[in-house]
């Protein structure tokens, strides 16, 4: 599903946006943000992040730098044991 979503976004960037550099409210652009989200996170969470980002593309929100959040690292037992010592 992630690969299909990325292919669809790349198709949009190539064909529907006309290859023209248009002004986007945010940095990185929403389509680049979506690609990065799908590459870093699972499909459901990436879809949530992308939807939330697209909803802020209106005049009510100020333009901003909004990077994709890094995946949360799971804690290992070894990490916890070293903190105790």
PyMOL Python script that loads the backbone (N, CA, C, O; Angstrom):
from pymol import cmd

cmd.read_pdbstr("""\
ATOM      1  N   UNK A   1       0.813  -1.197   0.000  1.00  0.00           N
ATOM      2  CA  UNK A   1       0.000   0.000   0.000  1.00  0.00           C
ATOM      3  C   UNK A   1       0.863   1.271   0.000  1.00  0.00           C
ATOM      4  O   UNK A   1       0.537   2.257  -0.661  1.00  0.00           O
ATOM      5  N   UNK A   2       1.974   1.225   0.757  1.00  0.00           N
ATOM      6  CA  UNK A   2       2.834   2.402   0.827  1.00  0.00           C
ATOM      7  C   UNK A   2       3.418   2.723  -0.542  1.00  0.00           C
ATOM      8  O   UNK A   2       3.469   3.886  -0.942  1.00  0.00           O
ATOM      9  N   UNK A   3       3.862   1.688  -1.264  1.00  0.00           N
ATOM     10  CA  UNK A   3       4.464   1.913  -2.580  1.00  0.00           C
ATOM     11  C   UNK A   3       3.443   2.477  -3.555  1.00  0.00           C
ATOM     12  O   UNK A   3       3.768   3.335  -4.375  1.00  0.00           O
ATOM     13  N   UNK A   4       2.216   1.998  -3.467  1.00  0.00           N
ATOM     14  CA  UNK A   4       1.152   2.498  -4.336  1.00  0.00           C
ATOM     15  C   UNK A   4       0.859   3.971  -4.037  1.00  0.00           C
ATOM     16  O   UNK A   4       0.661   4.768  -4.953  1.00  0.00           O
ATOM     17  N   UNK A   5       0.835   4.320  -2.764  1.00  0.00           N
ATOM     18  CA  UNK A   5       0.586   5.708  -2.380  1.00  0.00           C
ATOM     19  C   UNK A   5       1.709   6.618  -2.884  1.00  0.00           C
ATOM     20  O   UNK A   5       1.445   7.710  -3.388  1.00  0.00           O
ATOM     21  N   UNK A   6       2.950   6.172  -2.748  1.00  0.00           N
ATOM     22  CA  UNK A   6       4.092   6.970  -3.211  1.00  0.00           C
ATOM     23  C   UNK A   6       4.045   7.140  -4.723  1.00  0.00           C
ATOM     24  O   UNK A   6       4.309   8.228  -5.235  1.00  0.00           O
ATOM     25  N   UNK A   7       3.707   6.057  -5.448  1.00  0.00           N
ATOM     26  CA  UNK A   7       3.600   6.153  -6.906  1.00  0.00           C
ATOM     27  C   UNK A   7       2.505   7.127  -7.317  1.00  0.00           C
ATOM     28  O   UNK A   7       2.675   7.890  -8.268  1.00  0.00           O
ATOM     29  N   UNK A   8       1.378   7.104  -6.604  1.00  0.00           N
ATOM     30  CA  UNK A   8       0.281   8.018  -6.917  1.00  0.00           C
ATOM     31  C   UNK A   8       0.692   9.474  -6.681  1.00  0.00           C
ATOM     32  O   UNK A   8       0.333  10.354  -7.464  1.00  0.00           O
ATOM     33  N   UNK A   9       1.432   9.728  -5.621  1.00  0.00           N
ATOM     34  CA  UNK A   9       1.879  11.092  -5.328  1.00  0.00           C
ATOM     35  C   UNK A   9       2.885  11.561  -6.373  1.00  0.00           C
ATOM     36  O   UNK A   9       2.827  12.703  -6.831  1.00  0.00           O
ATOM     37  N   UNK A  10       3.800  10.684  -6.744  1.00  0.00           N
ATOM     38  CA  UNK A  10       4.777  11.054  -7.783  1.00  0.00           C
ATOM     39  C   UNK A  10       4.074  11.311  -9.116  1.00  0.00           C
ATOM     40  O   UNK A  10       4.471  12.211  -9.856  1.00  0.00           O
ATOM     41  N   UNK A  11       3.030  10.529  -9.432  1.00  0.00           N
ATOM     42  CA  UNK A  11       2.269  10.753 -10.657  1.00  0.00           C
ATOM     43  C   UNK A  11       1.595  12.122 -10.594  1.00  0.00           C
ATOM     44  O   UNK A  11       1.592  12.862 -11.578  1.00  0.00           O
ATOM     45  N   UNK A  12       1.032  12.452  -9.446  1.00  0.00           N
ATOM     46  CA  UNK A  12       0.411  13.768  -9.263  1.00  0.00           C
ATOM     47  C   UNK A  12       1.435  14.883  -9.473  1.00  0.00           C
ATOM     48  O   UNK A  12       1.155  15.867 -10.157  1.00  0.00           O
ATOM     49  N   UNK A  13       2.626  14.726  -8.881  1.00  0.00           N
ATOM     50  CA  UNK A  13       3.646  15.756  -9.012  1.00  0.00           C
ATOM     51  C   UNK A  13       4.039  15.958 -10.475  1.00  0.00           C
ATOM     52  O   UNK A  13       4.265  17.085 -10.917  1.00  0.00           O
ATOM     53  N   UNK A  14       4.117  14.869 -11.209  1.00  0.00           N
ATOM     54  CA  UNK A  14       4.563  14.939 -12.600  1.00  0.00           C
ATOM     55  C   UNK A  14       3.466  15.437 -13.537  1.00  0.00           C
ATOM     56  O   UNK A  14       3.724  16.282 -14.395  1.00  0.00           O
ATOM     57  N   UNK A  15       2.245  14.922 -13.383  1.00  0.00           N
ATOM     58  CA  UNK A  15       1.189  15.175 -14.357  1.00  0.00           C
ATOM     59  C   UNK A  15       0.207  16.280 -13.977  1.00  0.00           C
ATOM     60  O   UNK A  15      -0.095  17.137 -14.808  1.00  0.00           O
ATOM     61  N   UNK A  16      -0.283  16.282 -12.783  1.00  0.00           N
ATOM     62  CA  UNK A  16      -1.329  17.234 -12.426  1.00  0.00           C
ATOM     63  C   UNK A  16      -0.803  18.591 -11.992  1.00  0.00           C
ATOM     64  O   UNK A  16      -1.454  19.612 -12.214  1.00  0.00           O
ATOM     65  N   UNK A  17       0.358  18.607 -11.383  1.00  0.00           N
ATOM     66  CA  UNK A  17       0.890  19.911 -10.995  1.00  0.00           C
ATOM     67  C   UNK A  17       1.570  20.584 -12.188  1.00  0.00           C
ATOM     68  O   UNK A  17       1.998  21.734 -12.086  1.00  0.00           O
ATOM     69  N   UNK A  18       1.669  19.888 -13.301  1.00  0.00           N
ATOM     70  CA  UNK A  18       2.204  20.471 -14.520  1.00  0.00           C
ATOM     71  C   UNK A  18       3.699  20.689 -14.488  1.00  0.00           C
ATOM     72  O   UNK A  18       4.240  21.330 -15.389  1.00  0.00           O
ATOM     73  N   UNK A  19       4.383  20.180 -13.485  1.00  0.00           N
ATOM     74  CA  UNK A  19       5.826  20.349 -13.396  1.00  0.00           C
ATOM     75  C   UNK A  19       6.238  21.775 -13.076  1.00  0.00           C
ATOM     76  O   UNK A  19       7.430  22.076 -13.011  1.00  0.00           O
ATOM     77  N   UNK A  20       5.278  22.645 -12.879  1.00  0.00           N
ATOM     78  CA  UNK A  20       5.585  24.039 -12.563  1.00  0.00           C
ATOM     79  C   UNK A  20       5.860  24.179 -11.077  1.00  0.00           C
ATOM     80  O   UNK A  20       5.274  23.470 -10.258  1.00  0.00           O
ATOM     81  N   UNK A  21       6.729  25.071 -10.744  1.00  0.00           N
ATOM     82  CA  UNK A  21       6.996  25.357  -9.349  1.00  0.00           C
ATOM     83  C   UNK A  21       5.896  26.297  -8.863  1.00  0.00           C
ATOM     84  O   UNK A  21       5.881  27.477  -9.211  1.00  0.00           O
ATOM     85  N   UNK A  22       5.002  25.783  -8.081  1.00  0.00           N
ATOM     86  CA  UNK A  22       3.946  26.632  -7.539  1.00  0.00           C
ATOM     87  C   UNK A  22       4.262  26.944  -6.083  1.00  0.00           C
ATOM     88  O   UNK A  22       5.002  26.218  -5.418  1.00  0.00           O
ATOM     89  N   UNK A  23       3.705  27.999  -5.623  1.00  0.00           N
ATOM     90  CA  UNK A  23       3.979  28.424  -4.251  1.00  0.00           C
ATOM     91  C   UNK A  23       3.160  27.573  -3.287  1.00  0.00           C
ATOM     92  O   UNK A  23       1.937  27.475  -3.395  1.00  0.00           O
ATOM     93  N   UNK A  24       3.848  26.982  -2.371  1.00  0.00           N
ATOM     94  CA  UNK A  24       3.202  26.162  -1.358  1.00  0.00           C
ATOM     95  C   UNK A  24       3.306  26.890  -0.021  1.00  0.00           C
ATOM     96  O   UNK A  24       4.275  27.605   0.231  1.00  0.00           O
ATOM     97  N   UNK A  25       2.315  26.705   0.822  1.00  0.00           N
ATOM     98  CA  UNK A  25       2.284  27.395   2.115  1.00  0.00           C
ATOM     99  C   UNK A  25       3.334  26.867   3.070  1.00  0.00           C
ATOM    100  O   UNK A  25       3.837  27.614   3.910  1.00  0.00           O
ATOM    101  N   UNK A  26       3.671  25.606   2.958  1.00  0.00           N
ATOM    102  CA  UNK A  26       4.560  24.972   3.918  1.00  0.00           C
ATOM    103  C   UNK A  26       5.878  24.550   3.268  1.00  0.00           C
ATOM    104  O   UNK A  26       6.014  24.514   2.045  1.00  0.00           O
ATOM    105  N   UNK A  27       6.818  24.242   4.114  1.00  0.00           N
ATOM    106  CA  UNK A  27       8.097  23.715   3.659  1.00  0.00           C
ATOM    107  C   UNK A  27       8.381  22.465   4.472  1.00  0.00           C
ATOM    108  O   UNK A  27       8.422  22.567   5.698  1.00  0.00           O
ATOM    109  N   UNK A  28       8.577  21.320   3.896  1.00  0.00           N
ATOM    110  CA  UNK A  28       8.507  20.934   2.486  1.00  0.00           C
ATOM    111  C   UNK A  28       7.060  20.959   1.976  1.00  0.00           C
ATOM    112  O   UNK A  28       6.116  21.055   2.761  1.00  0.00           O
ATOM    113  N   UNK A  29       6.906  20.872   0.659  1.00  0.00           N
ATOM    114  CA  UNK A  29       5.566  20.907   0.086  1.00  0.00           C
ATOM    115  C   UNK A  29       4.760  19.721   0.595  1.00  0.00           C
ATOM    116  O   UNK A  29       5.327  18.744   1.086  1.00  0.00           O
ATOM    117  N   UNK A  30       3.460  19.804   0.482  1.00  0.00           N
ATOM    118  CA  UNK A  30       2.592  18.742   1.011  1.00  0.00           C
ATOM    119  C   UNK A  30       2.854  17.402   0.337  1.00  0.00           C
ATOM    120  O   UNK A  30       2.833  16.365   1.000  1.00  0.00           O
ATOM    121  N   UNK A  31       3.097  17.408  -0.961  1.00  0.00           N
ATOM    122  CA  UNK A  31       3.347  16.134  -1.638  1.00  0.00           C
ATOM    123  C   UNK A  31       4.694  15.546  -1.221  1.00  0.00           C
ATOM    124  O   UNK A  31       4.803  14.332  -1.043  1.00  0.00           O
ATOM    125  N   UNK A  32       5.715  16.377  -1.063  1.00  0.00           N
ATOM    126  CA  UNK A  32       7.007  15.867  -0.583  1.00  0.00           C
ATOM    127  C   UNK A  32       6.902  15.384   0.863  1.00  0.00           C
ATOM    128  O   UNK A  32       7.529  14.393   1.238  1.00  0.00           O
ATOM    129  N   UNK A  33       6.118  16.079   1.661  1.00  0.00           N
ATOM    130  CA  UNK A  33       5.873  15.674   3.044  1.00  0.00           C
ATOM    131  C   UNK A  33       5.216  14.293   3.070  1.00  0.00           C
ATOM    132  O   UNK A  33       5.602  13.430   3.859  1.00  0.00           O
ATOM    133  N   UNK A  34       4.224  14.091   2.202  1.00  0.00           N
ATOM    134  CA  UNK A  34       3.513  12.821   2.161  1.00  0.00           C
ATOM    135  C   UNK A  34       4.444  11.676   1.762  1.00  0.00           C
ATOM    136  O   UNK A  34       4.393  10.600   2.357  1.00  0.00           O
ATOM    137  N   UNK A  35       5.284  11.899   0.768  1.00  0.00           N
ATOM    138  CA  UNK A  35       6.224  10.857   0.348  1.00  0.00           C
ATOM    139  C   UNK A  35       7.153  10.489   1.492  1.00  0.00           C
ATOM    140  O   UNK A  35       7.382   9.310   1.759  1.00  0.00           O
ATOM    141  N   UNK A  36       7.682  11.485   2.160  1.00  0.00           N
ATOM    142  CA  UNK A  36       8.586  11.225   3.281  1.00  0.00           C
ATOM    143  C   UNK A  36       7.862  10.507   4.422  1.00  0.00           C
ATOM    144  O   UNK A  36       8.439   9.629   5.062  1.00  0.00           O
ATOM    145  N   UNK A  37       6.611  10.872   4.679  1.00  0.00           N
ATOM    146  CA  UNK A  37       5.835  10.220   5.733  1.00  0.00           C
ATOM    147  C   UNK A  37       5.618   8.747   5.409  1.00  0.00           C
ATOM    148  O   UNK A  37       5.747   7.894   6.287  1.00  0.00           O
ATOM    149  N   UNK A  38       5.289   8.442   4.153  1.00  0.00           N
ATOM    150  CA  UNK A  38       5.088   7.044   3.764  1.00  0.00           C
ATOM    151  C   UNK A  38       6.386   6.249   3.809  1.00  0.00           C
ATOM    152  O   UNK A  38       6.365   5.049   4.084  1.00  0.00           O
ATOM    153  N   UNK A  39       7.502   6.894   3.547  1.00  0.00           N
ATOM    154  CA  UNK A  39       8.790   6.192   3.611  1.00  0.00           C
ATOM    155  C   UNK A  39       9.210   5.904   5.051  1.00  0.00           C
ATOM    156  O   UNK A  39       9.854   4.886   5.306  1.00  0.00           O
ATOM    157  N   UNK A  40       8.863   6.771   5.989  1.00  0.00           N
ATOM    158  CA  UNK A  40       9.314   6.625   7.375  1.00  0.00           C
ATOM    159  C   UNK A  40       8.347   5.851   8.270  1.00  0.00           C
ATOM    160  O   UNK A  40       8.779   5.197   9.219  1.00  0.00           O
ATOM    161  N   UNK A  41       7.050   5.917   7.981  1.00  0.00           N
ATOM    162  CA  UNK A  41       6.050   5.376   8.899  1.00  0.00           C
ATOM    163  C   UNK A  41       5.170   4.344   8.199  1.00  0.00           C
ATOM    164  O   UNK A  41       5.236   4.169   6.982  1.00  0.00           O
ATOM    165  N   UNK A  42       4.339   3.664   9.002  1.00  0.00           N
ATOM    166  CA  UNK A  42       3.401   2.710   8.416  1.00  0.00           C
ATOM    167  C   UNK A  42       2.303   3.461   7.666  1.00  0.00           C
ATOM    168  O   UNK A  42       2.168   4.677   7.801  1.00  0.00           O
ATOM    169  N   UNK A  43       1.523   2.728   6.879  1.00  0.00           N
ATOM    170  CA  UNK A  43       0.549   3.334   5.986  1.00  0.00           C
ATOM    171  C   UNK A  43      -0.504   4.154   6.732  1.00  0.00           C
ATOM    172  O   UNK A  43      -0.833   5.266   6.318  1.00  0.00           O
ATOM    173  N   UNK A  44      -1.027   3.617   7.813  1.00  0.00           N
ATOM    174  CA  UNK A  44      -2.110   4.293   8.541  1.00  0.00           C
ATOM    175  C   UNK A  44      -1.614   5.600   9.159  1.00  0.00           C
ATOM    176  O   UNK A  44      -2.264   6.635   9.014  1.00  0.00           O
ATOM    177  N   UNK A  45      -0.476   5.563   9.841  1.00  0.00           N
ATOM    178  CA  UNK A  45       0.043   6.772  10.487  1.00  0.00           C
ATOM    179  C   UNK A  45       0.477   7.799   9.442  1.00  0.00           C
ATOM    180  O   UNK A  45       0.264   8.997   9.628  1.00  0.00           O
ATOM    181  N   UNK A  46       1.080   7.345   8.354  1.00  0.00           N
ATOM    182  CA  UNK A  46       1.488   8.264   7.289  1.00  0.00           C
ATOM    183  C   UNK A  46       0.265   8.927   6.657  1.00  0.00           C
ATOM    184  O   UNK A  46       0.301  10.114   6.333  1.00  0.00           O
ATOM    185  N   UNK A  47      -0.807   8.170   6.483  1.00  0.00           N
ATOM    186  CA  UNK A  47      -2.041   8.747   5.940  1.00  0.00           C
ATOM    187  C   UNK A  47      -2.616   9.790   6.887  1.00  0.00           C
ATOM    188  O   UNK A  47      -3.106  10.830   6.447  1.00  0.00           O
ATOM    189  N   UNK A  48      -2.558   9.515   8.187  1.00  0.00           N
ATOM    190  CA  UNK A  48      -3.015  10.486   9.186  1.00  0.00           C
ATOM    191  C   UNK A  48      -2.185  11.768   9.116  1.00  0.00           C
ATOM    192  O   UNK A  48      -2.738  12.868   9.107  1.00  0.00           O
ATOM    193  N   UNK A  49      -0.851  11.625   9.067  1.00  0.00           N
ATOM    194  CA  UNK A  49       0.024  12.802   8.998  1.00  0.00           C
ATOM    195  C   UNK A  49      -0.240  13.611   7.733  1.00  0.00           C
ATOM    196  O   UNK A  49      -0.286  14.841   7.777  1.00  0.00           O
ATOM    197  N   UNK A  50      -0.412  12.928   6.614  1.00  0.00           N
ATOM    198  CA  UNK A  50      -0.641  13.600   5.340  1.00  0.00           C
ATOM    199  C   UNK A  50      -1.974  14.344   5.353  1.00  0.00           C
ATOM    200  O   UNK A  50      -2.059  15.481   4.891  1.00  0.00           O
ATOM    201  N   UNK A  51      -3.007  13.705   5.878  1.00  0.00           N
ATOM    202  CA  UNK A  51      -4.326  14.344   5.946  1.00  0.00           C
ATOM    203  C   UNK A  51      -4.281  15.576   6.837  1.00  0.00           C
ATOM    204  O   UNK A  51      -4.829  16.622   6.490  1.00  0.00           O
ATOM    205  N   UNK A  52      -3.629  15.450   7.980  1.00  0.00           N
ATOM    206  CA  UNK A  52      -3.505  16.590   8.895  1.00  0.00           C
ATOM    207  C   UNK A  52      -2.762  17.744   8.226  1.00  0.00           C
ATOM    208  O   UNK A  52      -3.121  18.908   8.400  1.00  0.00           O
ATOM    209  N   UNK A  53      -1.732  17.412   7.467  1.00  0.00           N
ATOM    210  CA  UNK A  53      -0.947  18.441   6.777  1.00  0.00           C
ATOM    211  C   UNK A  53      -1.774  19.147   5.706  1.00  0.00           C
ATOM    212  O   UNK A  53      -1.725  20.371   5.588  1.00  0.00           O
ATOM    213  N   UNK A  54      -2.531  18.378   4.929  1.00  0.00           N
ATOM    214  CA  UNK A  54      -3.337  18.962   3.858  1.00  0.00           C
ATOM    215  C   UNK A  54      -4.433  19.864   4.425  1.00  0.00           C
ATOM    216  O   UNK A  54      -4.785  20.873   3.814  1.00  0.00           O
ATOM    217  N   UNK A  55      -4.964  19.509   5.574  1.00  0.00           N
ATOM    218  CA  UNK A  55      -6.005  20.335   6.195  1.00  0.00           C
ATOM    219  C   UNK A  55      -5.477  21.694   6.645  1.00  0.00           C
ATOM    220  O   UNK A  55      -6.259  22.628   6.823  1.00  0.00           O
ATOM    221  N   UNK A  56      -4.164  21.817   6.831  1.00  0.00           N
ATOM    222  CA  UNK A  56      -3.598  23.112   7.242  1.00  0.00           C
ATOM    223  C   UNK A  56      -3.234  23.988   6.045  1.00  0.00           C
ATOM    224  O   UNK A  56      -2.712  25.088   6.223  1.00  0.00           O
ATOM    225  N   UNK A  57      -3.501  23.516   4.838  1.00  0.00           N
ATOM    226  CA  UNK A  57      -3.201  24.306   3.631  1.00  0.00           C
ATOM    227  C   UNK A  57      -4.386  25.212   3.302  1.00  0.00           C
ATOM    228  O   UNK A  57      -5.082  25.016   2.305  1.00  0.00           O
ATOM    229  N   UNK A  58      -4.592  26.179   4.141  1.00  0.00           N
ATOM    230  CA  UNK A  58      -5.631  27.170   3.898  1.00  0.00           C
ATOM    231  C   UNK A  58      -5.202  28.471   4.570  1.00  0.00           C
ATOM    232  O   UNK A  58      -4.267  28.470   5.370  1.00  0.00           O
ATOM    233  N   UNK A  59      -5.861  29.563   4.261  1.00  0.00           N
ATOM    234  CA  UNK A  59      -5.446  30.862   4.786  1.00  0.00           C
ATOM    235  C   UNK A  59      -5.547  31.015   6.298  1.00  0.00           C
ATOM    236  O   UNK A  59      -4.994  31.969   6.845  1.00  0.00           O
ATOM    237  N   UNK A  60      -6.226  30.120   6.987  1.00  0.00           N
ATOM    238  CA  UNK A  60      -6.361  30.244   8.434  1.00  0.00           C
ATOM    239  C   UNK A  60      -5.089  29.853   9.183  1.00  0.00           C
ATOM    240  O   UNK A  60      -4.925  30.215  10.348  1.00  0.00           O
ATOM    241  N   UNK A  61      -4.184  29.118   8.527  1.00  0.00           N
ATOM    242  CA  UNK A  61      -2.950  28.685   9.158  1.00  0.00           C
ATOM    243  C   UNK A  61      -1.769  29.441   8.558  1.00  0.00           C
ATOM    244  O   UNK A  61      -1.742  29.720   7.360  1.00  0.00           O
ATOM    245  N   UNK A  62      -0.809  29.765   9.393  1.00  0.00           N
ATOM    246  CA  UNK A  62       0.387  30.460   8.917  1.00  0.00           C
ATOM    247  C   UNK A  62       1.324  29.462   8.238  1.00  0.00           C
ATOM    248  O   UNK A  62       1.413  28.310   8.662  1.00  0.00           O
ATOM    249  N   UNK A  63       2.024  29.897   7.187  1.00  0.00           N
ATOM    250  CA  UNK A  63       3.026  29.026   6.575  1.00  0.00           C
ATOM    251  C   UNK A  63       4.126  28.708   7.580  1.00  0.00           C
ATOM    252  O   UNK A  63       4.483  29.553   8.400  1.00  0.00           O
ATOM    253  N   UNK A  64       4.656  27.507   7.519  1.00  0.00           N
ATOM    254  CA  UNK A  64       5.676  27.128   8.488  1.00  0.00           C
ATOM    255  C   UNK A  64       6.546  26.002   7.955  1.00  0.00           C
ATOM    256  O   UNK A  64       6.214  25.345   6.969  1.00  0.00           O
ATOM    257  N   UNK A  65       7.658  25.799   8.630  1.00  0.00           N
ATOM    258  CA  UNK A  65       8.507  24.651   8.368  1.00  0.00           C
ATOM    259  C   UNK A  65       7.966  23.513   9.219  1.00  0.00           C
ATOM    260  O   UNK A  65       7.921  23.621  10.445  1.00  0.00           O
ATOM    261  N   UNK A  66       7.561  22.435   8.586  1.00  0.00           N
ATOM    262  CA  UNK A  66       6.900  21.339   9.287  1.00  0.00           C
ATOM    263  C   UNK A  66       7.471  20.003   8.804  1.00  0.00           C
ATOM    264  O   UNK A  66       6.923  19.401   7.881  1.00  0.00           O
ATOM    265  N   UNK A  67       8.564  19.532   9.412  1.00  0.00           N
ATOM    266  CA  UNK A  67       9.145  18.265   8.969  1.00  0.00           C
ATOM    267  C   UNK A  67       8.319  17.071   9.445  1.00  0.00           C
ATOM    268  O   UNK A  67       7.521  17.181  10.376  1.00  0.00           O
ATOM    269  N   UNK A  68       8.523  15.941   8.793  1.00  0.00           N
ATOM    270  CA  UNK A  68       7.869  14.697   9.200  1.00  0.00           C
ATOM    271  C   UNK A  68       8.504  14.246  10.516  1.00  0.00           C
ATOM    272  O   UNK A  68       9.730  14.221  10.624  1.00  0.00           O
ATOM    273  N   UNK A  69       7.697  13.890  11.513  1.00  0.00           N
ATOM    274  CA  UNK A  69       8.286  13.437  12.777  1.00  0.00           C
ATOM    275  C   UNK A  69       9.051  12.127  12.594  1.00  0.00           C
ATOM    276  O   UNK A  69       8.684  11.280  11.779  1.00  0.00           O
ATOM    277  N   UNK A  70      10.107  11.984  13.361  1.00  0.00           N
ATOM    278  CA  UNK A  70      10.901  10.760  13.306  1.00  0.00           C
ATOM    279  C   UNK A  70      10.119   9.625  13.962  1.00  0.00           C
ATOM    280  O   UNK A  70       9.339   9.857  14.885  1.00  0.00           O
ATOM    281  N   UNK A  71      10.330   8.399  13.485  1.00  0.00           N
ATOM    282  CA  UNK A  71       9.660   7.261  14.126  1.00  0.00           C
ATOM    283  C   UNK A  71      10.128   7.109  15.566  1.00  0.00           C
ATOM    284  O   UNK A  71      11.293   7.346  15.885  1.00  0.00           O
ATOM    285  N   UNK A  72       9.215   6.714  16.419  1.00  0.00           N
ATOM    286  CA  UNK A  72       9.567   6.511  17.821  1.00  0.00           C
ATOM    287  C   UNK A  72      10.358   5.216  17.950  1.00  0.00           C
ATOM    288  O   UNK A  72      10.036   4.206  17.324  1.00  0.00           O
ATOM    289  N   UNK A  73      11.379   5.266  18.760  1.00  0.00           N
ATOM    290  CA  UNK A  73      12.238   4.107  18.960  1.00  0.00           C
ATOM    291  C   UNK A  73      11.699   3.284  20.112  1.00  0.00           C
ATOM    292  O   UNK A  73      11.366   3.818  21.170  1.00  0.00           O
ATOM    293  N   UNK A  74      11.616   1.982  19.900  1.00  0.00           N
ATOM    294  CA  UNK A  74      11.158   1.101  20.963  1.00  0.00           C
ATOM    295  C   UNK A  74      12.297   0.888  21.948  1.00  0.00           C
ATOM    296  O   UNK A  74      13.455   0.743  21.558  1.00  0.00           O
ATOM    297  N   UNK A  75      11.956   0.873  23.205  1.00  0.00           N
ATOM    298  CA  UNK A  75      12.963   0.676  24.236  1.00  0.00           C
ATOM    299  C   UNK A  75      13.246  -0.813  24.396  1.00  0.00           C
ATOM    300  O   UNK A  75      12.328  -1.628  24.478  1.00  0.00           O
ATOM    301  N   UNK A  76      14.500  -1.144  24.437  1.00  0.00           N
ATOM    302  CA  UNK A  76      14.919  -2.520  24.664  1.00  0.00           C
ATOM    303  C   UNK A  76      15.158  -2.729  26.144  1.00  0.00           C
ATOM    304  O   UNK A  76      15.380  -1.776  26.891  1.00  0.00           O
ATOM    305  N   UNK A  77      15.111  -3.977  26.560  1.00  0.00           N
ATOM    306  CA  UNK A  77      15.420  -4.286  27.949  1.00  0.00           C
ATOM    307  C   UNK A  77      16.860  -3.938  28.276  1.00  0.00           C
ATOM    308  O   UNK A  77      17.168  -3.529  29.395  1.00  0.00           O
ATOM    309  N   UNK A  78      17.742  -4.099  27.299  1.00  0.00           N
ATOM    310  CA  UNK A  78      19.151  -3.778  27.525  1.00  0.00           C
ATOM    311  C   UNK A  78      19.313  -2.290  27.801  1.00  0.00           C
ATOM    312  O   UNK A  78      20.108  -1.910  28.660  1.00  0.00           O
ATOM    313  N   UNK A  79      18.585  -1.450  27.101  1.00  0.00           N
ATOM    314  CA  UNK A  79      18.650  -0.016  27.330  1.00  0.00           C
ATOM    315  C   UNK A  79      18.193   0.328  28.754  1.00  0.00           C
ATOM    316  O   UNK A  79      18.787   1.167  29.431  1.00  0.00           O
ATOM    317  N   UNK A  80      17.147  -0.329  29.175  1.00  0.00           N
ATOM    318  CA  UNK A  80      16.635  -0.074  30.525  1.00  0.00           C
ATOM    319  C   UNK A  80      17.610  -0.566  31.595  1.00  0.00           C
ATOM    320  O   UNK A  80      17.786   0.073  32.632  1.00  0.00           O
ATOM    321  N   UNK A  81      18.237  -1.709  31.327  1.00  0.00           N
ATOM    322  CA  UNK A  81      19.190  -2.253  32.306  1.00  0.00           C
ATOM    323  C   UNK A  81      20.404  -1.354  32.455  1.00  0.00           C
ATOM    324  O   UNK A  81      20.910  -1.193  33.566  1.00  0.00           O
ATOM    325  N   UNK A  82      20.882  -0.769  31.377  1.00  0.00           N
ATOM    326  CA  UNK A  82      22.055   0.110  31.463  1.00  0.00           C
ATOM    327  C   UNK A  82      21.732   1.393  32.206  1.00  0.00           C
ATOM    328  O   UNK A  82      22.610   1.978  32.840  1.00  0.00           O
ATOM    329  N   UNK A  83      20.485   1.839  32.136  1.00  0.00           N
ATOM    330  CA  UNK A  83      20.093   3.041  32.853  1.00  0.00           C
ATOM    331  C   UNK A  83      20.028   2.782  34.357  1.00  0.00           C
ATOM    332  O   UNK A  83      20.284   3.678  35.161  1.00  0.00           O
ATOM    333  N   UNK A  84      19.685   1.552  34.728  1.00  0.00           N
ATOM    334  CA  UNK A  84      19.575   1.208  36.148  1.00  0.00           C
ATOM    335  C   UNK A  84      20.960   1.138  36.780  1.00  0.00           C
ATOM    336  O   UNK A  84      21.142   1.551  37.926  1.00  0.00           O
ATOM    337  N   UNK A  85      21.941   0.616  36.039  1.00  0.00           N
ATOM    338  CA  UNK A  85      23.307   0.449  36.585  1.00  0.00           C
ATOM    339  C   UNK A  85      23.997   1.732  36.784  1.00  0.00           C
ATOM    340  O   UNK A  85      25.143   1.753  37.234  1.00  0.00           O
TER     341      UNK A  85
END
""", "prot")
cmd.dss("prot")
cmd.show_as("cartoon", "prot")
cmd.util.cbc("prot")
cmd.orient("prot")
